[in-house]
Every structure is written in structure tokens, then in C-alpha cells.
Amino acid sequence: MKKMIAILLCLLAMPVHAIDGAAILKKVDRNLEPESYEMLRKLINVEPDGNKKEFVLYSVKKGRDRIVALFLAPPSDKGRATLRLGDNMWLYIPEVGKPMRITSLQSVTGGVFNNADILRVDYTVEYTVEAATEEKDNYLLILKARTGEVAYDKLKMWVDKKTYLPVDIECYAASGMLIKTLHFKDIKDFGGGIRRPATVETDSPLYKGYKSVMLYAQIKKREFADKVFTLNYLPRVEGMRK
């Protein structure tokens, strides 16, 4: 009996394995996309009556918080470009000829995806991990915004334990209200070591009956000069496409 008690006390004294949420989030960032890349994707906004509006975007990113997206379609939006540097965002419209400031909560496509979703930077740039737990096949990360400029005050992110890719992300306002949920589906091999969901769907209790879908057609590693991520370069972004 004394021996069993001694073994039990030793087991209780052993340190409990803690989940490193920050390390998991870093893996999520890099598994979703390289630090510097070019990307081709389609955004589809679906209305309650079934009507759809589609956009095709060519995007380039450098580092953890610089990204540009160029509209290739529809014809009415072709040539428009958006730039994000950290928390700052701009929209360039050829007919206007001058970049305009936009916010993270606005949407240049008018759907459930806002500008922060479309011009997403690394999660580790915008959020810290408040808590990390295990739920069967997933890790559950509770993320808190680093500043008040971030689109969502808090995220609940379910991460697949095997792939270190997000499954679902719930996005909350500072009031605790659920703004939207992102669903990551259809894992695809894009080549170059990039294997990630090819489909991201979002729905929102604030926009009942509406849905937006992001379809990734191409992602590949590519390096860019710093000048690409400047306001003066926005009219020339289309020249970056190979």
C-alpha cells in the first residue's frame, strides 16, 4: 500500500503537458500559405434568392503583414486594387486615379467577407493566444486581438491535430456577439509543399440567408520587391502577373 501511495504521489507531482497555443498558431499561418506568395482565387457572394456575384482576384503577399489584391473580374471591377500594410488599407480605382482609405470591417466585394478576410495577414500578427485546449481531433485556440484596430476582438479557432490547419473559426465582437463563422474545406495540394483548404465559406447571424465563398485556384511561393507594396505601385500591379 505504501508503495502504491508513493507511486501515486510521484505521478501527481509530474508536470502536466501544456499545449503551446502560440506554436500551433504559427504552424497554422505557414500551413495556410507561405510568408511570401502569389495567389489566384474566386470570391462568390450568394444572396437569399440564389443570385450570385463573382469576383476573381490576383493577390501577392510579402512577409507577415503586407498584401495586395488586384481585381481581374467582373469587368466593372477590373483594374481595381487594394493594399494592406499592417492595420492600414487602401482601395485604388482606375477611374478615380487616387487610392482611398478603407477599413477592415468594410467589404470591397459587398459580401459577408470583409476587407480583413480578403486581405488577411498572419494570425500571429493580429492575435495572441489566450487559451489552448484539446477537443477530440482538434485543438481549440482562443485568440485575443492585439489592438482595437483588428476586425474581430476574439476568435475561436478549431485546428486539426494532424494537419495543423483550421477547420472552423468563430469571429466575435468586443461585446461577445458572434459576427461570423468561417468554414475551411476541401484540402488540396497546390504544389511546392503547400497543402491547405481550397474552399473557405462564411455565414453570419447578422446576414441571414447570405453566404460568401472563397475558392483558391493557385498559391505558389514567390518573392517580391518592397516597392510592390506601396500606394504608387497600385496602378502597376497587373504587370506582376506571369
PyMOL commands that set and color helices and strands:
alter all, ss='L'
color gray80, all
select helices_A, chain A and resi 2-13+21-32+115-118+123-126+226-229+231-240
alter helices_A, ss='H'
color red, helices_A
select strands_A, chain A and resi 37-46+52-62+66-73+81-85+88-92+100-102+127-135+138-145+154-160+166-172+178-191+194-203+211-221
alter strands_A, ss='S'
color yellow, strands_A
deselect
rebuild
show_as cartoon
